Amino acid sequence: MSLSTLTQLLNEGQSTYVCYDLGRLVQPISNDDFAAIEQQQQPYPYPVQGHACFAIVFWPKLATTEQDPYLWFLKFPVDERGLLEQSTVQEFITQVITLLGQQVTHALSAEQEKQLQQSPYLFTPTEAKRAALHAKLSLRWQRSPSIHFELAQTALQEPKHWQQVGVQGLHDVCTRLESLPESAQAIANSFSQYPAPLRQALAIALEHQQLPAELSATFAADIQQHSASDARADLLRSLARQPLTPQLVAAIEHVLAQPSSDEVIICCARLWEAFDPLAQPSVSLELLLDAVATQEPAVFAALITDLLRLPNLRPHVLVMLRRDDLSQQLRQAWQTFTGAN
């Protein structure tokens, strides 16, 4: 039997598996959606620099709960429509079968492990994304958090020992905030007053989570009380996975009225779904593009390219950039970009 997708490979290998997106945010992808993405039946929704990034976590179907799963961090190119380049997936499958056959959950020898790690389709995510994934998996499987969990809880309530807090501990706390009301309240009360390194690391941990509704509302309200600052940018980043509400829309509009460069980048890279004209409510896409146009040419080029790679936004961005009533700054920035490309 010829195997052309990872879904087929894992099923033929009698494996149970779950899939997580590791592109922009760490979030689960259903097995059905993953299979559809592999077969080009739907685009990969979150490309980063022209690639799809996945974590595939798998284990033998008859494994005991104590057995550690296998984990592949995979990165495949996508085309401008967001469709996965199937030939690269096929090449990785061929590499795996050459080394392991179809029994992908067999233990690897040191030499096999070394050869597999040489695959161009395996990559190492950032420490923060690895921590986010491990925190989500431990919660999913009802396992205890890491040994760094309690210190992180303590530091968020009284940050005098914040320099000793581990990244994994912060992610463990943030993943469990729904069941940690005291930690959620401490974050709501103290976020802007935390030392900058702690606040920034916390924002990176929070961006992968759907926050408790009260904490999300507090952050959105706090944003509207701030002018551009590192603290406001961190508040904005923390809201990356929140469902759109009128209050969040108002907060983003407040930011884009006078944004910093970091805030424009966060809106494009983390909050892009807020600007989908088909979403209700949504933030004006034109407002975002006008803010992007205020950036220096190299940043404008990077951001507009990034937005055009997002399948849900691409058609709307292209329609808007063809309009006759663009602001002069946006028209000039777009003409400069297209002239250079």
C-alpha positions, 0 to 999 in steps of 0.5 A: 500500500502506498502511503501519501499522508502522515494520517495514513502512516500513523493509522497503518502503524496502529498509532493513536495521535493528536495534532497541535499547530505550532505556527503562530500560536500553540493550539490543537488541530482536530485529526479531521482538519489535519487530514484535510490539510494534508490532502489539500482539501483546505488550506493550512490557516496559520502559515509563518514565513510560508510554512506550516508547523505541527506537533504530532504526538502519537503512541501505540493504540494499546499503550498504557497511560504511563508510556511516554508518547512519541513527538515529531515537530514538523515544518512543511512549505505551503503555497501562496494559497496556504495549501500544503506542498504534498511532495514534501510530506511524501518525502518525509514519509519515505524517510521514515519508512526507510528507517522504521518501516510502517511501525513508527512507534518502535524504539529507535536506535541511536543511529536511526535517531541521528538519521531521522533528525537530519530530515529538513522537515523536523525543526526545534520550536522555541522554548516558549512553544515547547513549554506551552505544548507540554503544559497543554498535554499535561492538562489534557492527560490530567497529569501533574504540572512541572516542578516549576508550577508552585514557584510560578504561582507564588511569584505571580502573587508576590513577585519578589522572587520572579527571577527564579521562575521557570518558563515551564512554570508560567505556562503551567499556571496559564494553562490552568487559569480557569481552575486557579482563580487566585492566580487569575486575580493576581494577574489581573491586579498586577500585570502592568506592575510586574517587572518587564521580563516577567510581564513579557514572559507571562504575555508569551504564555498567555497568548496561547490560552483562552483566558477566563472571561473576567481576566480578558475583560480586565485586559481589554479595559486596561488597554483603553487606559494606556497610551502606547507602551511596552506594557500595553503591547504585552496586554495586547499580545496576551489577548491573542486567543480570545473570542472577539467581543465588542470590548476587545474590538474597542481595545484594538481600535484604541491601540491602532489609533496611535500604535507603536511598531510592536503593536502593529506587528502583534496585530498582524501576527497574533490578532489577524482574525480580528480583522476578518470582515466576515467575523462579527464583530470585527475590526476594520481591515482598512484601519490595520492596513493604514497602520501597517503603511506607517511602518518603514518600507522593510517592515511594511513589506514583511507585514503585508507579505505576511497578511497575504499569506493568511488564507482567510485574509488574503482575498480581503486584503487584495480587494482593499488594496485595489480600491481607489479611495486608499489613504495616500500613505497606504497607496504609496507604500503599496506602490513602492512594494509592488514596484520592488517586487 
